[in-house]
Amino acid sequence: MADRYQQLVNTPIGKLVTKQVGLPSPVKLERYEPGQPVISGPVLFGAAPGGRLSEAVDTVLRDIGADVATGEPESVKALVYDATGIGSSEELRQVRAFFQPIIRSLQACGRVIVLGATTDDPRAEIAQRALEGLVRSIGKEAGKGSTAQLIYVAPDADGQLDSTLRFFLSPKSAYVSGQVVRIGEPVASYEAVDDWERPLAGKVALVTGAARGIGASIAEVLARDGAHVVGLDVPGQEASVELRLDITAEDAPARIASHLLDAHGGVDVVVHNAGVTRDKRLGGMREELWELVLGVNLIAPQRIDQELFARKAVRANGRIVCVSSISGIAGNAGQTNYSTSKAGVIGIVRSFSPILAKQGVTVNAVAPGFIETQMTAAMPITLREAGRRMNSMSQGGLPVDVAETIAWFASPASAGLTGNVVRVCGQSLLGA
């Protein structure tokens, strides 16, 4: 469904009225188109004394052909700051000294990235944790469709910045803001990407719930990035998918594993996207509604993964990506079953990331907020408008925003990313 409010406020008279009345004024977000550069516009890079990531950042900026600014340019498209050298609360003044003179010069749909460090030093840990408040505040202050992220980089993980910096600098991260990402040592040998337009070339990706909505967009983006996508959905869907079955069926995991092994020799990327809602307040929640939602959203992914790993169907440097929800973080009245299931999905990521790391496989999750789909189009208008406006972007996201985030996790160059849960919510005011 079209966001008619956003269309209206971007007309000349709409801009005038919203400015005078003080209404939300969402801008049209820049989204990725194949062939375009990672970032168009000047990038200003700064570092605190003692920061260790200058060389790694310089390498990425050079590789993407970024226009690296010097001094205090009149305007910038991105601000990148290496805060790994900050070792005490007193030294946080260095962050203000970098951002204060230039933050107002950030262009529309700009990017702010702060790079932090993981440390065992209590004083440094306090200062590094303080960066989360800084970044989330910048995300809310910057406006004009701009985003802000904090990336903690573990010792010896400096070489793992490539895919993450590319993602957060690019229009692919249009609806991701206020997020904290942790990069660690790679769980498998580093796999170089020769063609960043098709980083998944030669890979096989399983996408559940792939027939429509967010799932169809995930399948499309992974295929665009070079993967052979094995789409899976329930029988009866009109879309062309390779596998048609009910993932809650007793024999579903075995059938999925057999197909992937027999037809493709295994799988590199598994995206657990299939999900259902059956909304009802807990006092009226019938058992069958509870069982269905948890069965599809939470139990089936675990059964599928168990079978895939038992039969060694997931190849080395594999990726498991789960779709959670902001409802699993903040909870939602009338969705106790759904919120429980999506919080459990985050539990999958937290509990299995160290286990699967030993097998050279990463596991991460995305948690979408308000995404423009058939489901949200059917919501009452008051709830729909609240969902659209209650975030730093003052608008809903698109299915492609979720898909781009999953493609970043799926990249062979993302071997240092595991155990992360990233919200795709435009920095929603709900949840943590």
VENTA-V846738 format. One record per residue. NEAR is the number of other C-alpha atoms within 10 Angstrom. D_FIRST is the distance of its C-alpha to the first C-alpha in whole Angstrom. Layout:
# VENTA-V846738
near:NEAR d_first:D_FIRST
near:NEAR d_first:D_FIRST
This chain:
# VENTA-V846738
near:9 d_first:0
near:8 d_first:4
near:13 d_first:7
near:8 d_first:9
near:15 d_first:12
near:20 d_first:12
near:13 d_first:12
near:14 d_first:15
near:20 d_first:17
near:16 d_first:17
near:11 d_first:19
near:9 d_first:23
near:11 d_first:23
near:16 d_first:20
near:14 d_first:22
near:13 d_first:25
near:14 d_first:24
near:15 d_first:22
near:13 d_first:25
near:9 d_first:27
near:8 d_first:26
near:9 d_first:25
near:12 d_first:21
near:17 d_first:19
near:23 d_first:19
near:21 d_first:16
near:19 d_first:17
near:15 d_first:16
near:17 d_first:17
near:17 d_first:19
near:15 d_first:18
near:18 d_first:21
near:9 d_first:22
near:8 d_first:25
near:7 d_first:28
near:11 d_first:27
near:13 d_first:30
near:20 d_first:29
near:23 d_first:29
near:17 d_first:30
near:16 d_first:32
near:20 d_first:35
near:25 d_first:35
near:22 d_first:38
near:20 d_first:39
near:18 d_first:42
near:21 d_first:44
near:21 d_first:46
near:14 d_first:49
near:13 d_first:50
near:18 d_first:46
near:17 d_first:47
near:23 d_first:43
near:17 d_first:44
near:12 d_first:45
near:14 d_first:42
near:21 d_first:40
near:13 d_first:42
near:15 d_first:42
near:17 d_first:38
near:21 d_first:38
near:11 d_first:40
near:11 d_first:39
near:14 d_first:35
near:13 d_first:37
near:18 d_first:36
near:16 d_first:37
near:15 d_first:39
near:17 d_first:40
near:11 d_first:43
near:7 d_first:45
near:11 d_first:42
near:12 d_first:40
near:11 d_first:38
near:17 d_first:35
near:24 d_first:33
near:22 d_first:30
near:30 d_first:31
near:23 d_first:34
near:22 d_first:36
near:24 d_first:38
near:24 d_first:41
near:29 d_first:42
near:25 d_first:44
near:19 d_first:47
near:25 d_first:46
near:22 d_first:49
near:16 d_first:49
near:15 d_first:47
near:10 d_first:49
near:16 d_first:48
near:18 d_first:44
near:12 d_first:45
near:14 d_first:45
near:19 d_first:41
near:12 d_first:41
near:11 d_first:44
near:17 d_first:41
near:16 d_first:38
near:9 d_first:39
near:10 d_first:40
near:16 d_first:37
near:18 d_first:34
near:13 d_first:34
near:16 d_first:34
near:22 d_first:31
near:20 d_first:28
near:18 d_first:25
near:22 d_first:23
near:27 d_first:26
near:28 d_first:28
near:27 d_first:30
near:21 d_first:32
near:23 d_first:35
near:26 d_first:37
near:28 d_first:39
near:25 d_first:42
near:17 d_first:43
near:17 d_first:46
near:7 d_first:49
near:10 d_first:50
near:11 d_first:49
near:14 d_first:50
near:20 d_first:47
near:18 d_first:45
near:14 d_first:45
near:20 d_first:44
near:24 d_first:41
near:15 d_first:40
near:13 d_first:39
near:22 d_first:37
near:19 d_first:34
near:12 d_first:34
near:18 d_first:35
near:22 d_first:32
near:20 d_first:29
near:13 d_first:30
near:20 d_first:30
near:25 d_first:27
near:21 d_first:26
near:15 d_first:28
near:22 d_first:27
near:20 d_first:24
near:19 d_first:23
near:26 d_first:20
near:29 d_first:24
near:33 d_first:24
near:29 d_first:28
near:26 d_first:29
near:24 d_first:32
near:23 d_first:34
near:23 d_first:37
near:24 d_first:39
near:18 d_first:42
near:13 d_first:46
near:10 d_first:46
near:15 d_first:43
near:19 d_first:43
near:19 d_first:42
near:22 d_first:39
near:23 d_first:37
near:19 d_first:36
near:21 d_first:32
near:20 d_first:31
near:18 d_first:32
near:20 d_first:30
near:19 d_first:27
near:25 d_first:27
near:26 d_first:28
near:22 d_first:26
near:25 d_first:22
near:23 d_first:22
near:24 d_first:22
near:29 d_first:19
near:31 d_first:18
near:27 d_first:21
near:31 d_first:23
near:28 d_first:26
near:21 d_first:27
near:21 d_first:31
near:20 d_first:32
near:19 d_first:35
near:25 d_first:37
near:22 d_first:40
near:19 d_first:42
near:23 d_first:41
near:23 d_first:41
near:19 d_first:42
near:13 d_first:44
near:16 d_first:42
near:13 d_first:40
near:10 d_first:40
near:16 d_first:37
near:9 d_first:38
near:11 d_first:35
near:17 d_first:32
near:14 d_first:30
near:16 d_first:31
near:23 d_first:32
near:25 d_first:31
near:19 d_first:33
near:11 d_first:36
near:23 d_first:34
near:25 d_first:32
near:27 d_first:29
near:26 d_first:28
near:26 d_first:25
near:27 d_first:24
near:27 d_first:21
near:30 d_first:20
near:22 d_first:19
near:17 d_first:15
near:17 d_first:12
near:24 d_first:14
near:26 d_first:18
near:21 d_first:17
near:20 d_first:16
near:29 d_first:19
near:29 d_first:21
near:17 d_first:20
near:19 d_first:21
near:29 d_first:24
near:20 d_first:25
near:18 d_first:25
near:21 d_first:27
near:20 d_first:30
near:22 d_first:29
near:20 d_first:30
near:24 d_first:27
near:23 d_first:28
near:23 d_first:25
near:25 d_first:25
near:23 d_first:24
near:16 d_first:25
near:11 d_first:26
near:8 d_first:24
near:13 d_first:21
near:8 d_first:21
near:12 d_first:20
near:12 d_first:24
near:21 d_first:25
near:13 d_first:28
near:19 d_first:29
near:18 d_first:28
near:16 d_first:29
near:17 d_first:29
near:25 d_first:29
near:18 d_first:31
near:12 d_first:33
near:11 d_first:37
near:11 d_first:37
near:17 d_first:34
near:22 d_first:35
near:15 d_first:38
near:17 d_first:36
near:22 d_first:34
near:24 d_first:37
near:18 d_first:39
near:17 d_first:36
near:19 d_first:36
near:17 d_first:40
near:10 d_first:41
near:9 d_first:38
near:14 d_first:37
near:14 d_first:40
near:21 d_first:38
near:24 d_first:35
near:23 d_first:34
near:31 d_first:31
near:25 d_first:29
near:27 d_first:26
near:26 d_first:25
near:24 d_first:22
near:23 d_first:22
near:20 d_first:21
near:14 d_first:20
near:17 d_first:20
near:16 d_first:22
near:18 d_first:21
near:17 d_first:24
near:13 d_first:27
near:13 d_first:30
near:7 d_first:32
near:10 d_first:30
near:16 d_first:30
near:12 d_first:31
near:8 d_first:33
near:9 d_first:31
near:17 d_first:28
near:21 d_first:29
near:12 d_first:31
near:19 d_first:28
near:22 d_first:25
near:22 d_first:28
near:19 d_first:30
near:20 d_first:26
near:28 d_first:25
near:26 d_first:29
near:18 d_first:32
near:21 d_first:31
near:23 d_first:30
near:16 d_first:34
near:16 d_first:35
near:21 d_first:34
near:18 d_first:35
near:14 d_first:38
near:19 d_first:39
near:23 d_first:38
near:14 d_first:40
near:11 d_first:43
near:14 d_first:43
near:14 d_first:42
near:22 d_first:39
near:27 d_first:38
near:19 d_first:39
near:16 d_first:41
near:24 d_first:39
near:27 d_first:36
near:29 d_first:32
near:25 d_first:31
near:25 d_first:27
near:26 d_first:26
near:25 d_first:22
near:31 d_first:23
near:27 d_first:21
near:24 d_first:21
near:22 d_first:22
near:23 d_first:25
near:18 d_first:26
near:13 d_first:25
near:19 d_first:25
near:17 d_first:23
near:12 d_first:24
near:16 d_first:23
near:20 d_first:23
near:20 d_first:26
near:25 d_first:26
near:29 d_first:23
near:24 d_first:25
near:20 d_first:28
near:25 d_first:27
near:27 d_first:25
near:20 d_first:28
near:18 d_first:30
near:27 d_first:28
near:24 d_first:29
near:16 d_first:33
near:19 d_first:33
near:22 d_first:32
near:18 d_first:35
near:12 d_first:37
near:16 d_first:37
near:21 d_first:37
near:16 d_first:41
near:13 d_first:42
near:19 d_first:40
near:20 d_first:41
near:11 d_first:44
near:16 d_first:43
near:18 d_first:41
near:26 d_first:38
near:32 d_first:35
near:30 d_first:33
near:27 d_first:30
near:28 d_first:26
near:25 d_first:23
near:22 d_first:21
near:26 d_first:18
near:25 d_first:16
near:25 d_first:13
near:25 d_first:11
near:21 d_first:7
near:16 d_first:7
near:11 d_first:8
near:10 d_first:10
near:17 d_first:9
near:13 d_first:6
near:10 d_first:9
near:12 d_first:11
near:9 d_first:13
near:11 d_first:11
near:9 d_first:15
near:10 d_first:14
near:17 d_first:11
near:17 d_first:12
near:14 d_first:15
near:23 d_first:14
near:27 d_first:12
near:20 d_first:15
near:19 d_first:18
near:20 d_first:19
near:27 d_first:21
near:31 d_first:18
near:24 d_first:16
near:30 d_first:12
near:27 d_first:11
near:23 d_first:12
near:20 d_first:11
near:21 d_first:12
near:24 d_first:15
near:25 d_first:16
near:29 d_first:17
near:22 d_first:19
near:25 d_first:21
near:25 d_first:22
near:24 d_first:23
near:25 d_first:25
near:21 d_first:27
near:27 d_first:28
near:29 d_first:29
near:25 d_first:31
near:25 d_first:35
near:24 d_first:35
near:25 d_first:34
near:28 d_first:37
near:27 d_first:37
near:28 d_first:34
near:30 d_first:34
near:24 d_first:34
near:21 d_first:31
near:24 d_first:28
near:24 d_first:25
near:28 d_first:22
near:30 d_first:19
near:33 d_first:18
near:33 d_first:18
near:25 d_first:21
near:27 d_first:20
near:13 d_first:22
near:16 d_first:23
near:13 d_first:25
near:9 d_first:28
